[in-house]
Amino acid sequence: MQAVRQDVASTGSKALPKDIDGGKAGDKVLITTNNWKAKLDLTRARPWFQYDGTVFEPAAERRDLRARAIAHIQERNPEIFSQARGSYDGSANFCEQPHVLSVASRPSNLIEILLQDSIMDLGPVRRYPNVFESKTPINVTLTKVAHIQLRDLGPFVMRKQNISAQGLNTLTLMSILLKMGPMMNQHVANNRCVYNRGDARNLGRGLEVWRGFYQSPRPGWGALWINVDLTAGVMYKAGALAGFLLDYLNEHNLNALYNLTPERRREINRYIKGIDITAKHLPHQRPQQFKRLDEKTPSTFVFEHGGADISVAEYYQQKYRQTVNPNLPLVDIGRKRMWPLELCEIRPGQLLKKTVKLSPEQVNTVLGFATQRPEKRLELLIKGINTVLNYGSDYIVNSGIDVITQGEEAPAPNPNARILRAPHLHYGNNQKMQPVDGKWNMLKKRYSSGARMHIWLVLVLDPRWYNNNAARALAFAGEMLEVCGAVGMDVRPCSLVELIKTDNLQQDMGAACGRAIRNARAKNIQSNKIDLIICILPANSQPIKTEIKRFGDILQGIATQVVIGSKLKDAGSNPSNQYCNNLALKINAKLGGTNWMSAHDAVPFFVRRATMIIGIDTSHGDPSSGSQPSVAAFVSSVDHPCSVYVGQCGLQSSRQEVVDPQVLTGMVVVKMLLIAFDSNALNKYKAYHVNVLKNQGVGPPQQILVYRDGVAESQFQEVIDVEYQAIKAGFAKCNIRDDHYRVTFIAVGKKHHLRMFPKSKESNDGKTGNCRSGTVVDTQASPISTHYSNSHCVVNPWWNDFYLLSHAGLLGTSRPAHYSVLVNDIAMSLDDLQAVSFALCHLFTRSTRTVSIPAPIYHADLIAARLRYHILNDELFNPDHTHNGNPTLTSEQLLLPWQQAWKPIHATLQEVSLARFYLSSP
């Protein structure tokens, strides 16, 4: 069960139990969330048996086929099953109440059910009778593994004990029950999501997007909830395979499918390999998997039949009286079987493979389809609950579960939400300001610390800028000079503006740097160091950007800033000025300046003791990236107001979330990567205080606040056992005793489905319909009812957590961040934790708006995203590379070529400023 796992909440964990009171700071407001209350009628909640290891003979590959087979078995065998149906997840879990499935008279706990024929509905549109096309008995074996009672959740929900293994099994059962009704009503189900084609939208290239509904049982403090949210599923279009391929190729005539090149066939095979197809001439044949488009056609593929050679075209004419197109390629379905392309159809309701990437245009269409204002989102959720999810199905009602879907309690209001006060921000010249509704502006303000930008150049690589002899680029350089000077940067006029038309970009960039230095000397700027290169690029030019970053970060040690030419308007216009001001935010931080800080009096936690804030994140390649390694990124603050951060990273095995126990740069293995990270962070903390702040007597930080992104609830205990202990080991490595510091460790999640909806004028931002920036939901400050069905508290019953909507909405429905306190050695109150977290959401240097998660996590994410710039062997990023996904290689062998191709940043950049967000060597 994803909601709460046994390994998450093992006894003795520092994260448990919930030991701090709810927050009290801020103004109370009325909101609701997308959680529907579930009440358990214990008079109807009879025990269940869980059966695992369901075996089909012959094997049934599709989840929906297996689920419908189980349902059909129950219908056709009334002597074994009563009218109350069991529930099956389509994989290996079948749950049934004891009075329905009896094993008392059997000699063992194995039940064999013989099914002589099978007529079941396959898919949301059509019926496929006689699925297995055989009179051979179909054997289904069920093995009993657990006894489940819904009442097992009671002690956990009421905070009498941590969740037990039985409680986890109960949540698994509830997840199965929730999707059984929609599946039997012909809706497509996948994991926790149910999809309905009702208002599907075309994406082109043979795809369409369907509306979906995510649902999950969530134990709350004193209540049990069904969390329901909108989602979207990209599906392969059902229908003729030939028409699908024409749509994919953006063609309209079947001639386009004649004589496809080998490259085209490989491209098509990658796109649809493994999808289910049927054949028009075999209406009772079970769906087969598409393997590949063959190079042969019905006229050229000849095989022996009846003692003579015959072509596929002749065979179909003789056997099925079908005249097939002799020039279309054949479809290979495996085991030396071929179907003519024009007779193949794609089965409805098949989700796009994860290895297939959507085009930017398709992504925009999906986002437009999925993005809904809060009031519209809630309307669609209520409609989906009443028409698609079917909480009145026999599966749910007969289990003693009543989901409240009508009245004021649907969804239940949350009267205990609060809006936190925004912190004051400190600018240069002792200016202070307080953001309003998650945003502010830089009008007549100067940065806290302006960086130096004496020698800088503008290189134009956007062809659309070539026809005016660099006039636009010169105007842009003048505007950047004005903007950077106005905010307090130490800036001189641009040293060089050039148009670059080259096949050797790095060579030309190096030559341009030389000319810029000579021009600067002519203006009495005595320096051999380029501070910044601004490159104006066309849109969608990632390869050029990668080459620029490698030139600056690795080869030359020069900071670079990429600008998209299409976003720059005429110099002096409001859009251009705003864009230049946004660029200045990035440039100042990149060159070592500080844009703004949180005022000392805004968050008292910062001034109580010397503090270090750490952000940790791991980044993974997409599913099509082969063995691309994951990147563990780590940033730590070095100044007193926790506004300046240093960053480090390391490579680890592909798709690995918890930071790997390896040390950076070939050091002897101590305990793990984070030990090296943390000891290095302590050294840089001291160096910044000594060299920059001129504080010679600085000691180590006394309180460490760690924000960890990207961790699932099932990994909480592992993070405590590994990463928290590694941070302590890093301090021990620096000879700092445990009693000299305290650590609070918080997991921050965005991959959840809770949404907030305003229910009053005070909670509505008045523009986008979202809740206001600073809205927080946590443990109720006052005692809750002893009867869990009366509570409105949606946080976890056992560990300390809260939901904070820190950013102001722009489009759609904003998603709050979920903060789970895993370790709290500092003994921070929820008010302190929320105030610090909200303040840090104001300190992301690239935006004058609050961000959705604390700035240290954003900085760690930026570091992890720079992997491609530091791997100089581009061939490793090719999914078809022979090294990627090789099953004969160990994870260490797969990681080795990436480590060998890694190049660290230039030493100059490592020395320029401690505020740079660059990668150190892995």
Order of alpha helices (4+ residues) and beta strands (2+ residues): beta-beta-beta-alpha-beta-beta-beta-beta-beta-beta-alpha-alpha-beta-beta-beta-beta-beta-alpha-alpha-beta-beta-beta-beta-beta-alpha-beta-beta-beta-beta-alpha-alpha-alpha-beta-beta-beta-beta-beta-beta-alpha-beta-beta-alpha-beta-alpha-beta-alpha-beta-alpha-beta-beta-beta-alpha-beta-alpha-alpha-beta-beta-beta-beta-beta-alpha-alpha-alpha-alpha-alpha
